Structure formats: C-alpha cells, structure tokens
Amino acid sequence: MKGALRRRLVTVPRMLLLAVVLWGTAPLMFPLAFLIDVVRFALARTPFTTTRLLAFGLVYTACETIGMLVLLCAPLVTGRDPERRLDATYRIQAAWAAALLRAAEILFGLRVSVDGAEALDGGPLLLFMRHASIVDTLLPTVVLARPKALRLRFVLKRELLALPCLDIAGHRIPNCFVARGGEDSEREIERVRELGRGLGPRDAVIIYPEGTRFTHKKLSRALLKLEQSAPERFARVSALRHILPVRPGGPLALLDGHTPCDVVFVAHAGLETFAELVDVWRGRMVGARVRVSLRRVPRAEIERAGPDRLGWLDAEWSKLDAWVHEHEGR
C-alpha cells in the first residue's frame, strides 16, 4: 500500500501537470501542428497526423483527469459493499477505454469489426490475445467484454502502473501487474495463477501470451534462443511469421489453475502497422481497418490433448498465426 501511495504521489501530479500544459497551450499548439501537417502533406502526402495526435492527447488527458476524479468519488456512492464497488470500477474502466477508442475512431478513421463474438457467451473463460500494437490493450474492454457484460481480469506489465487511472482501477479489480524478466519469476507465475481463483460465469482472464509487442526482430531473437535451448519446441514454432512464441509461464499457470475454463484465442489484423507512436505520426493509423477474430476451444478438448499443455498451446498458437497471415494487409 505504501508503495502504491508513493507511486501515485508522482504519477497523479505528473498527469495533472501534463493536462494543464496541453490544454493551456492548445490555442498555440494547434496552429503549429497544422502548419507542420501542411508541410508534411506537401512534401510526402502524409495525412494530418500531428493535429490528430494533439487532439487525441487532449482527449487522453481529459479522460485521465475525469477518470481519477470519478474513481476518487466512487466509494462515496458504493459504500463498503465490495460487489457494488467492483461493478462500479468495471463500468468506469469500460467508459474510460470506450472514450479513448471512440476518439481514435473519430480522429483517425479507425474501423474495428469482430468475428465470432458468440465465443464469449458463457464463462468462465481464459482469453489468449495477440499483442501487436499500443492500441490492442483497449480492444478487450471495449469490443470484447463490454458487449457481453464480461468482467475481465488482466495480466499486464508493471510499467503500465505509470498511468494513474489504470493503476487505481486496476488495483480495485483482480488484475495482475507483472515484472517482465524479473528474477522472481516463480512468484510472478503464482500471482498469475491466483487470477483464476473464484471465476464465475461472468468472469474472464485475459493474457497476452507473447509477453511483449511483436516485431520481426523479436521473433528472430526468440526463435534463435529456442533453437539453442529447446530444439524440440523450436521445431514446433519455427514456422511462426506474425506472432512471437508463447512465453509459457503465465498461460500454463492459468490453464492448470484453480478454475477449469474454456479458452478463447483472440486474433486481430490491421494494428501491426502502427505498433509504436511514431508509426501513428507517420500516418499508418489513418483509415486503418482492424479485424478481430475469436475462436473458442472447450475445456474438454484441452483435456483430451493430454498432459503436454505447452505442445497443445504451441499448436493452437500456430493456428492463430495462420489466421493473421491470411488477413494481415487485407
């Protein structure tokens, strides 16, 4: 608790200062951003992304500021009832994420469609999702959980605690913020396993099994490491083209965890061209079409695969890679 307080004494004032600076200088910054965009368009036909990014920054800081205020006041409404408090936090989180995604849709012309949404009918569930962009952390809450009234528990990297709303709401919900590459990996894996405790029909746990955003350089590095350390597994995953091999600790902990669950594999295509903020500035997000596809595997089918959970997961992950290969760039 003391660590959270110390962190928020830094992150909350920093976010408020950023909001004040952005909103206070916006009348000056917009003409400058527009001028930059005019020059970039004249030289290289680059869409007006500087202006769009500035507008999105205003929306983002507003969402953070309002979100922090609402989260601060929420306990006054919900009282000490833990279930009411949990539901209120889920609603606040969904509204925050939906506002940001809607801003991206309006400002950048982003279009998102979902195939196979019926895979989310009836929990509890484990969601294994591809990680290819800074945007795909918004999709689960808005386009997956919200329409189905699912209560998602996330496995997220600890660096995201620098975002105050995500920090505050994320600790009122059973989430797990993990230290990537930490020395105490067994402890982190056990914390992930605990997310599967007490899951009900409205609950789901989502994890990004790759552990980091995909790049071709990371894929080459991961495959080389497996070739040297685990030749048998390398033979299973060496054909991957668009996703990284699964980092097995967290996903296997959930598969063998406290609550038997069906697994939903979440593939998407269309986000990979803007993995970083600089890609957005280069115009790669403008007019992008994002397709999300869900495929559910019943628990009984997982059990029939036998004790080699990692072999089964590698095979299923390869199917997701094949879907991405078919739909990427379309």
SVG drawing of the C-alpha trace seen along z (x, -y; Angstrom):
<svg xmlns="http://www.w3.org/2000/svg" viewBox="-24 -30 46 67">
<polyline fill="none" stroke="black" stroke-width="0.4" points="0.0,0.0 2.8,-2.4 4.4,-1.6 1.2,-2.5 0.9,-5.7 4.5,-6.8 4.0,-5.9 0.7,-7.9 2.2,-10.9 4.4,-11.1 2.1,-9.8 -1.1,-11.7 0.5,-15.2 2.5,-14.4 -0.6,-13.5 -2.4,-16.6 0.5,-18.8 0.5,-17.3 -3.2,-18.0 -2.7,-21.6 0.2,-22.1 -1.6,-20.5 -4.9,-22.3 -3.3,-25.6 -1.0,-25.6 -3.6,-24.1 -4.5,-27.5 -0.9,-28.0 -0.1,-24.4 -2.9,-23.7 -1.8,-26.3 1.8,-25.0 0.7,-21.4 -1.5,-22.4 1.5,-24.1 3.7,-21.0 1.0,-18.9 0.7,-21.2 4.4,-20.9 4.5,-17.1 1.5,-16.7 3.0,-18.9 6.4,-17.1 5.2,-13.5 1.4,-13.4 1.4,-12.4 -2.0,-12.7 -2.5,-15.4 -1.4,-13.3 0.3,-16.0 -3.0,-17.8 -4.8,-14.5 -2.3,-13.4 -2.5,-16.7 -6.3,-16.4 -6.0,-12.8 -3.6,-14.0 -6.2,-16.4 -8.9,-13.7 -6.5,-11.3 -5.5,-13.8 -9.2,-14.8 -10.1,-11.1 -7.4,-10.5 -8.3,-13.6 -12.1,-12.8 -11.4,-9.2 -9.2,-9.9 -11.9,-12.2 -14.7,-9.6 -12.6,-6.8 -11.9,-9.0 -15.6,-9.7 -16.9,-6.2 -16.6,-4.8 -18.8,-7.6 -21.6,-6.1 -20.9,-2.4 -20.2,-2.5 -18.5,0.6 -20.3,3.1 -17.4,4.9 -19.6,6.2 -21.1,2.7 -17.6,1.2 -16.3,3.9 -19.1,3.3 -18.7,-0.4 -15.0,-0.1 -15.7,2.1 -18.1,-0.4 -15.7,-3.3 -12.9,-1.4 -15.2,-0.5 -16.3,-4.1 -12.6,-5.3 -11.5,-2.8 -14.5,-3.3 -13.9,-7.1 -10.3,-6.6 -11.2,-4.1 -14.0,-6.3 -11.7,-9.2 -9.3,-7.1 -12.1,-6.1 -13.3,-9.7 -9.8,-11.3 -8.0,-8.7 -10.9,-7.0 -10.1,-3.7 -12.7,-0.9 -13.0,2.2 -15.0,5.3 -15.4,8.5 -16.0,12.0 -17.1,14.8 -18.4,12.8 -20.5,15.7 -17.3,17.4 -17.7,15.1 -21.1,16.4 -20.9,18.1 -17.9,18.1 -15.6,18.5 -13.1,18.0 -9.4,17.6 -8.6,15.2 -5.3,15.5 -4.7,12.4 -2.1,11.4 -0.1,8.3 1.0,6.2 0.2,2.5 -0.2,-0.2 -4.0,-0.1 -4.8,3.6 -4.8,3.1 -8.1,1.0 -9.9,3.6 -10.6,6.3 -12.6,3.9 -14.5,2.2 -15.2,4.6 -15.0,7.9 -16.1,7.5 -18.5,4.6 -21.0,6.0 -21.1,9.3 -21.0,7.8 -17.9,9.8 -15.7,8.9 -12.1,9.1 -9.1,9.7 -5.9,8.6 -2.3,9.8 -0.4,6.6 3.2,5.3 4.0,3.4 5.2,0.4 1.5,-0.5 1.2,-1.5 2.6,-4.8 -0.9,-5.6 -3.0,-6.7 -6.4,-5.6 -5.1,-2.1 -3.2,-2.0 -6.2,-3.0 -8.9,-1.0 -6.5,1.9 -6.0,2.5 -9.7,2.4 -10.2,5.2 -8.4,8.6 -5.7,7.8 -2.0,8.9 0.7,6.4 3.8,8.5 7.5,7.5 8.8,8.8 12.1,10.5 12.2,10.3 14.3,12.6 11.4,13.9 9.6,15.5 8.1,18.3 6.4,15.7 5.1,13.8 3.7,17.0 1.9,17.9 0.4,14.4 -1.0,15.0 -2.3,18.4 -4.3,16.7 -6.3,14.7 -8.1,18.0 -9.4,18.4 -13.1,17.9 -14.0,17.2 -17.8,17.2 -19.9,17.3 -19.4,13.5 -15.6,13.6 -12.7,14.0 -8.9,13.6 -7.0,12.1 -3.3,12.5 -1.0,11.6 1.0,14.9 3.8,13.3 4.7,11.1 5.6,8.2 4.6,6.5 5.5,8.3 8.4,7.2 10.2,9.3 13.5,8.6 12.0,10.0 10.7,13.1 14.2,13.8 15.7,13.4 13.1,15.6 13.5,18.4 17.2,18.3 17.0,18.7 14.6,21.6 16.8,23.3 19.7,23.3 17.8,24.1 14.8,26.2 15.3,27.7 12.1,29.9 10.0,26.8 11.8,24.8 10.7,27.4 7.0,26.7 7.1,22.9 9.8,22.2 7.2,21.5 5.6,18.6 5.6,15.4 3.4,12.8 3.4,13.6 6.0,14.5 6.3,17.9 4.3,18.2 6.1,17.4 4.7,20.4 4.8,19.4 1.6,17.3 -0.6,19.1 0.2,22.6 -0.4,21.3 -3.9,20.2 -4.6,23.5 -3.7,25.5 -5.1,23.0 -7.9,23.0 -10.9,22.9 -11.4,25.1 -12.1,22.7 -12.7,22.8 -10.0,20.9 -10.8,18.2 -8.0,17.3 -8.2,13.6 -6.5,12.9 -6.5,9.5 -5.2,7.9 -4.7,4.3 -3.0,3.0 0.5,4.2 1.3,1.3 1.2,-1.1 2.9,0.7 4.6,-2.5 3.5,-6.1 5.9,-7.2 4.0,-4.9 0.8,-6.8 2.6,-10.1 3.7,-8.7 0.0,-8.2 -0.3,-4.5 -3.3,-4.5 -5.4,-6.8 -8.2,-4.9 -7.0,-1.6 -9.4,1.3 -9.0,3.7 -10.5,7.2 -10.8,9.2 -11.5,12.9 -12.4,15.1 -12.1,18.9 -13.2,20.9 -11.7,24.2 -13.8,26.1 -12.1,27.4 -12.9,31.0 -10.9,30.6 -7.9,29.2 -8.1,32.2 -8.2,34.7 -4.9,33.2 -3.2,34.8 -0.6,33.5 1.6,31.7 -0.2,28.4 2.7,26.5 2.6,28.6 -1.1,28.1 -0.7,24.4 2.0,24.1 -0.2,25.9 -3.2,23.6 -0.9,20.5 0.2,21.6 -3.4,21.6 -3.7,18.0 -0.5,17.1 -2.1,18.7 -5.2,16.6 -3.1,13.4 -1.1,14.4 -4.3,14.8 -5.9,11.5 -2.9,9.1 -2.8,6.3 -6.3,7.0"/>
</svg>
